[in-house]
Amino acid sequence: MVETSQFWAGIDHFLWLIGEAVFHVGIPVGICWSVVRKMGGTPILGIILGLTLVSGQLLNAYAVATPPPEQIPHWDFGGFTVDMIGYQAQVLPAILAALTLVYLEKFFRSIVPAVISMIVVPFCSLVLAVMAAHFVLGPIGWKIGSAISSVVYSGITGDLRVIFGAIFGFVYAPLVITGLHHMTNAIDLQLIADYHGTMLWPMIALSNIAQGSAVLAMIYLQRKNAAAQEVNVPAWVSCYLGVTEPAIFGVTLKNFFPFICAMTGSACAAIVCVSTGTTANAIGVGGIPGILSMQATSMPTFALSMLVAIVVPFILTVIVGKRKGVDKAAEAAQIEADAEAVNEQAAANLESEHEFKAYLDGEVISLKEVGDGVFSEKMVGDGLAIKPANETVCAPVSGKVTVLMEDSKHAVGMTLSNGVEILINSPLHTRDFSRELSGAL
């Protein structure tokens, strides 16, 4: 679409503004800010540290595999050099750098006099943390990623590729939790450059689908739990479109057994995928739409692998979930929620039933203004008085007439359904309440 339409090319180019902000810049900056804030450091220093990991002066982490080593920019300090490499979408370097900043800041605050701490502490902490991040911690994190990439490259092209496929399919989801899954992009790009395709990306797309299928099983098991479905359904859709984090952190890992069932299903699908040599032309499109990234000859085999990634995790999750009573728990939770709703409605109805209205048209005054020595002193309870504007007295609330002064007919008592008793009294002793009250009730 981008190649054939300038409109969609523009849309694609524009939307990447958001994608780059989230995946290239946002992850390291957000991690540094969050770690520093949680550990009691100065959050703005964490943001600055994160920005130094993704500065435009540095070679983008996604492009590290492209140029030869001699073309990678570097800082030259005379006796030694340091590669100017960014850490876009990297988790471990950001965490290590942020922790270092926090401990440096706490150390300097403990030894620097308060009168100069505002200048000395941020400067010394930030400079040393940035040096540690680019000189030591970043390369260590990168080496971890390179080691993983080397293992992946050897496994995907070796004689034991079926075993490798099973292992990679099983462990890819845990890599997503740590953020290390981003490191597979470099090896994917290298495979595409060397072999005009990658067999790694199809397994990644299948892992997305497997997690989504486990969530789909949870939707089935918790179909009577409306609260759970508010999380399950969006996570399932997101997974099938290639983004697994909402499903992993919100559903499968939270309940754990769906996570393991999805990993198992992903391993089975990866075995089929590697055995049939399923190859992708490019990376980036995951989940079910990932079939669009496959080479034309691999689309049927990827479809078969997708079927495995859908069926196996779903069946395993349903079986284990039923044994754990997840479906019963969901039903009980819904029953409890329904009962709570009924109680709330009953309480609302009761409150409405006992809502007092004016029993007489006129001017409301306090009991003290009555001045009869009994009601004005609240000897029979609290209340109010009304100077009447007409002669019709109505029941102020739903209830039962339980007391009526037979001779003078000047007072009437009522009992409400909740046991509360009220009295309506005319100090003039001239009103006959019996006809009006009986009609009103």
C-alpha positions as a printed Julia matrix, in Angstrom:
441×3 Matrix{Float64}:
   0.0     0.0    0.0
   2.83    2.37   0.86
   4.55    1.61  -2.43
   1.44    2.19  -4.53
  -0.25    5.09  -2.72
   1.3     8.36  -1.66
  -1.57    8.9    0.8
  -0.84    5.68   2.7
   2.88    6.36   2.45
   2.23    9.67   4.21
   0.02    8.02   6.84
   2.68    5.38   7.5
   5.39    8.02   7.79
   3.29   10.16  10.13
   2.21    7.33  12.44
   5.82    6.27  12.87
   6.2     9.49  14.86
   4.23    7.76  17.62
   5.89    4.38  17.14
   9.36    5.87  17.39
   8.41    7.84  20.5
   7.16    4.69  22.24
   9.51    1.94  21.11
  12.74    3.81  20.34
  12.78    6.62  22.88
  10.0     5.93  25.36
  11.15    2.59  26.75
  14.64    3.61  28.05
  13.48    7.05  29.19
  10.37    5.66  30.88
  12.35    2.91  32.62
  15.0     5.32  33.91
  12.35    7.73  35.18
  10.34    4.96  36.85
  13.31    3.26  38.53
  14.74    6.52  39.84
  11.35    7.65  41.14
  10.6     4.32  42.84
  14.06    4.18  44.43
  13.76    7.66  45.91
  15.96    9.58  43.48
  15.23   12.73  41.52
  12.89   11.78  38.63
  14.05   14.55  36.28
  17.6    13.19  36.51
  16.24    9.79  35.5
  14.6    11.36  32.44
  17.84   13.09  31.46
  19.78    9.84  31.92
  17.27    7.99  29.74
  17.58   10.62  27.03
  21.36   10.19  26.97
  20.79    6.54  26.08
  18.77    7.41  22.97
  20.39   10.69  21.89
  20.42   11.5   18.19
  24.22   11.77  18.41
  24.39    7.99  18.91
  24.08    5.21  16.37
  20.55    3.82  16.63
  20.53    0.42  18.31
  18.47   -1.02  15.48
  21.21   -0.03  12.99
  24.15   -1.51  14.88
  24.13   -4.72  12.82
  24.19   -2.82   9.52
  27.55   -0.96   9.32
  30.91   -2.72   9.74
  32.57   -2.13  13.13
  35.03    0.41  11.73
  32.13    2.64  10.63
  30.51    2.79  14.07
  31.06    6.3   15.52
  33.04    6.51  18.74
  34.38    8.87  21.36
  38.16    9.12  21.21
  39.82    9.85  24.55
  43.35    9.46  23.25
  44.3     6.29  25.06
  40.99    4.52  24.44
  37.75    4.82  22.49
  34.1     4.12  23.35
  31.48    3.26  20.73
  28.7     5.8   20.37
  25.83    3.33  20.37
  22.3     4.09  21.47
  20.15    1.74  23.53
  16.78    2.22  21.88
  14.14   -0.24  23.17
  16.71   -1.77  25.56
  15.61   -2.66  29.07
  18.66   -4.03  30.91
  21.0    -1.1   30.14
  18.3     1.36  31.23
  17.63   -0.46  34.5
  21.32   -0.81  35.35
  22.0     2.84  34.52
  19.03    4.08  36.58
  20.04    2.03  39.62
  23.56    3.38  39.37
  22.23    6.95  39.24
  20.07    6.42  42.33
  22.92    5.05  44.45
  25.31    7.75  43.25
  22.8    10.47  44.11
  22.19    9.04  47.59
  25.94    8.74  48.14
  26.68   12.33  47.17
  23.76   13.67  49.21
  25.2    11.97  52.28
  28.64   13.57  51.95
  28.03   16.94  50.26
  27.09   19.94  52.47
  23.52   21.09  51.98
  24.62   24.59  50.96
  26.17   23.31  47.7
  24.2    20.07  47.22
  21.86   21.6   44.63
  24.82   22.08  42.27
  27.21   19.28  43.17
  24.86   16.32  43.68
  22.97   16.39  40.34
  26.11   17.16  38.35
  28.35   14.49  39.86
  25.59   11.86  39.98
  24.48   12.38  36.39
  27.95   12.61  34.84
  29.19    9.45  36.54
  25.94    7.57  35.8
  26.12    8.49  32.09
  29.77    7.43  31.98
  28.94    4.13  33.66
  25.99    3.59  31.31
  28.01    4.09  28.11
  31.41    2.8   29.24
  30.41   -0.29  31.26
  26.74   -1.05  31.84
  25.49   -0.49  28.31
  28.11   -2.71  26.7
  27.44   -5.42  29.3
  23.73   -5.34  28.51
  24.55   -5.32  24.83
  26.87   -8.32  25.24
  24.04  -10.23  26.86
  21.9    -9.45  23.83
  24.68  -10.39  21.42
  25.19  -13.71  23.19
  21.51  -14.48  22.85
  21.59  -13.48  19.17
  24.57  -15.76  18.51
  22.79  -18.71  20.07
  19.68  -17.95  18.01
  21.66  -17.68  14.78
  23.46  -20.97  15.37
  20.28  -22.75  16.35
  18.12  -21.51  13.51
  20.59  -22.64  10.85
  22.0   -25.83  12.43
  21.1   -29.5   12.31
  19.24  -29.24  15.59
  16.96  -26.48  14.38
  13.81  -28.43  15.38
  15.03  -28.64  18.97
  16.05  -25.01  18.82
  12.63  -24.08  17.47
  10.92  -25.82  20.38
  13.18  -24.08  22.9
  12.87  -20.66  21.28
   9.11  -20.98  20.93
   8.88  -21.88  24.6
  11.14  -19.14  26.02
  10.21  -16.23  23.75
   7.33  -15.08  25.96
   9.57  -14.8   29.07
  11.97  -12.73  26.94
   9.09  -10.32  26.31
   8.75   -9.81  30.07
  12.36   -8.66  30.37
  12.41   -6.69  27.11
  15.19   -8.88  25.71
  12.95   -9.86  22.8
  13.91   -6.59  21.1
  17.43   -7.94  20.7
  16.21  -10.49  18.16
  15.61   -7.68  15.65
  19.31   -7.47  14.83
  19.62  -11.18  14.03
  16.41  -11.05  12.01
  17.81   -8.24   9.88
  21.09  -10.11   9.43
  19.27  -13.27   8.32
  17.27  -11.24   5.8
  20.46   -9.66   4.46
  22.33  -12.97   4.19
  19.59  -15.4    3.21
  16.88  -13.1    1.81
  14.52  -14.13   4.58
  14.3   -15.03   8.27
  12.95  -18.17   9.92
  13.01  -16.5   13.31
  10.25  -13.94  12.84
   7.55  -16.54  12.03
   8.15  -18.16  15.44
   7.85  -14.77  17.12
   4.51  -14.15  15.4
   3.36  -17.62  16.47
   4.27  -16.87  20.1
   2.0   -13.81  19.91
  -0.84  -15.98  18.63
  -0.27  -18.64  21.3
  -0.57  -16.08  24.11
  -3.74  -14.75  22.48
  -5.2   -18.27  22.29
  -4.57  -18.78  26.01
  -6.42  -15.51  26.65
  -9.22  -16.73  24.39
  -9.5   -19.8   26.62
  -9.69  -17.54  29.68
 -12.49  -15.62  27.96
 -14.33  -18.92  27.64
 -13.6   -20.0   31.23
 -14.52  -16.61  32.69
 -17.45  -15.94  30.36
 -19.72  -15.24  33.36
 -17.26  -12.82  34.95
 -17.95   -9.41  33.42
 -15.1    -7.71  35.29
 -12.53  -10.19  33.98
 -13.82   -9.86  30.44
 -13.07   -6.14  30.47
  -9.38   -7.1   30.59
  -9.51  -10.39  28.68
 -11.17   -9.25  25.47
  -8.93   -6.23  24.67
  -5.83   -8.29  25.59
  -6.94  -11.11  23.26
  -7.47   -8.72  20.33
  -4.12   -7.05  21.0
  -2.34  -10.43  21.07
  -3.78  -11.62  17.79
  -2.62   -8.33  16.25
   0.94   -8.92  17.49
   1.24   -7.03  20.82
   1.44   -9.46  23.75
   2.3    -7.24  26.72
  -1.35   -6.5   27.73
  -2.16  -10.22  27.6
   0.98  -11.38  29.42
   0.93   -8.84  32.24
  -2.86   -8.56  32.49
  -4.04  -12.15  32.03
  -1.7   -15.08  31.35
   1.19  -14.3   33.7
  -1.23  -13.05  36.33
  -2.91  -16.48  36.41
   0.39  -18.24  35.5
  -1.03  -21.5   34.12
  -2.31  -19.85  30.9
   1.19  -18.43  30.44
   2.75  -21.91  30.61
   0.05  -23.37  28.35
   0.71  -20.62  25.8
   4.46  -21.26  25.95
   3.83  -24.96  25.33
   1.57  -24.23  22.37
   4.13  -21.78  20.99
   6.82  -24.48  21.18
   4.61  -26.95  19.26
   3.86  -24.35  16.59
   7.56  -23.43  16.34
   8.45  -27.1   15.69
   6.03  -27.19  12.76
   7.28  -23.8   11.56
  10.99  -24.72  11.58
  10.4   -28.23  10.21
   8.66  -26.81   7.15
  11.24  -24.05   6.64
   8.69  -21.28   6.99
  10.44  -18.01   6.11
   9.46  -14.35   6.34
  10.5   -11.61   3.96
  10.48   -8.91   6.67
   9.82   -8.24  10.33
   7.36   -5.98  12.1
   3.98   -7.57  11.38
   3.17  -10.03  14.17
   0.22  -12.1   15.3
  -2.28  -13.33  12.73
  -1.45  -10.46  10.29
   2.1   -11.87  10.36
   1.13  -14.09   7.44
   1.49  -10.96   5.29
   5.22  -10.96   6.08
   5.74  -14.53   4.88
   7.21  -15.51   1.55
   4.5   -16.72  -0.8
   5.68  -20.33  -0.62
   5.63  -20.22   3.2
   2.12  -18.85   3.63
   0.44  -22.32   3.67
   2.93  -23.71   6.2
   2.6   -20.6    8.37
  -1.19  -21.03   8.26
  -0.73  -24.63   9.49
   1.58  -23.41  12.25
  -1.0   -20.77  13.2
  -3.62  -23.48  13.57
  -1.36  -25.3   16.04
  -0.69  -22.04  17.92
  -4.44  -21.46  18.24
  -5.69  -24.95  19.1
  -3.01  -26.28  21.48
  -2.87  -23.35  23.97
  -6.67  -23.06  23.95
  -7.24  -26.73  24.76
  -4.48  -26.88  27.38
  -5.69  -23.72  29.12
  -9.31  -24.91  29.2
  -8.31  -28.33  30.61
  -6.04  -26.91  33.31
  -8.45  -24.07  34.05
 -11.35  -26.48  34.62
  -9.21  -28.6   36.93
  -8.31  -25.49  38.9
 -11.97  -24.47  39.0
 -11.45  -21.19  37.2
 -14.82  -21.5   35.49
 -16.55  -22.16  38.83
 -14.71  -19.27  40.45
 -15.84  -17.0   37.63
 -19.43  -18.17  38.07
 -19.24  -17.62  41.83
 -17.75  -14.17  41.3
 -20.6   -13.29  38.96
 -23.19  -14.59  41.42
 -21.59  -12.5   44.14
 -21.58   -9.47  41.87
 -25.25  -10.04  41.0
 -26.13  -10.4   44.69
 -24.3    -7.2   45.49
 -26.19   -5.43  42.72
 -29.49   -6.73  44.1
 -28.58   -5.54  47.6
 -27.63   -2.12  46.28
 -30.91   -1.87  44.42
 -32.85   -3.0   47.49
 -31.06   -0.4   49.59
 -31.85    2.24  46.99
 -35.51    1.2   46.94
 -35.64    1.26  50.74
 -34.11    4.71  50.82
 -36.6     5.9   48.22
 -39.46    4.32  50.19
 -38.45    6.18  53.37
 -37.87    9.53  51.72
 -39.88   12.13  53.67
 -42.09   14.67  51.94
 -43.8    17.75  53.32
 -47.0    16.69  55.12
 -48.61   20.1   54.82
 -48.37   23.16  52.57
 -47.01   26.16  54.39
 -43.98   27.74  56.04
 -41.47   25.46  57.78
 -40.35   26.58  61.24
 -38.26   25.03  64.01
 -39.88   23.2   66.9
 -38.65   25.85  69.35
 -40.89   28.4   67.64
 -43.96   26.3   68.5
 -43.56   27.2   72.16
 -45.79   24.52  73.68
 -43.2    23.22  76.16
 -43.41   19.62  74.94
 -42.65   19.5   71.24
 -40.56   22.68  71.36
 -38.25   21.03  73.91
 -38.11   17.85  71.79
 -39.41   15.73  74.66
 -40.97   13.28  72.18
 -38.14   13.5   69.64
 -36.75   15.74  66.94
 -38.81   17.13  64.09
 -40.16   20.29  62.51
 -43.33   22.38  62.39
 -45.26   23.94  59.5
 -47.48   27.01  59.55
 -50.33   25.72  57.35
 -51.4    27.37  54.11
 -54.42   25.06  53.71
 -56.29   22.36  55.66
 -55.06   19.17  53.9
 -52.57   17.03  55.85
 -50.87   14.16  53.95
 -48.73   11.25  55.04
 -45.08   12.38  54.75
 -43.85    8.86  54.05
 -45.12    5.37  53.23
 -46.11    3.5   56.38
 -48.94    2.21  58.54
 -51.22    4.3   60.78
 -50.8     2.76  64.23
 -52.07    5.53  66.59
 -55.03    7.91  66.25
 -56.43   10.08  69.04
 -60.07    8.91  68.97
 -61.63   11.89  70.78
 -59.86   15.0   69.58
 -58.44   13.52  66.35
 -55.58   16.05  66.73
 -52.65   13.57  66.44
 -51.78   10.5   64.39
 -48.85    8.08  64.73
 -47.28    6.05  61.92
 -44.84    3.12  61.83
 -42.51    2.71  58.83
 -41.45   -0.63  57.35
 -38.0    -0.25  58.97
 -39.57    0.22  62.42
 -39.19    3.99  62.69
 -42.17    5.72  64.35
 -43.33    9.25  63.58
 -46.02   11.51  65.04
 -48.01   14.25  63.34
 -49.66   16.6   65.85
 -51.81   19.75  65.68
 -51.37   21.96  68.77
 -54.64   23.69  67.96
 -56.55   20.46  68.67
 -58.92   21.41  65.89
 -57.96   19.15  63.01
 -59.57   15.84  62.19
 -56.74   13.86  60.49
 -58.68   10.66  59.94
 -60.26   11.47  56.56
 -57.26   13.17  54.92
 -54.66   10.66  56.16
 -56.66    7.6   55.22
 -57.19    9.03  51.74
 -53.52    9.96  51.36
 -52.26    6.58  52.51
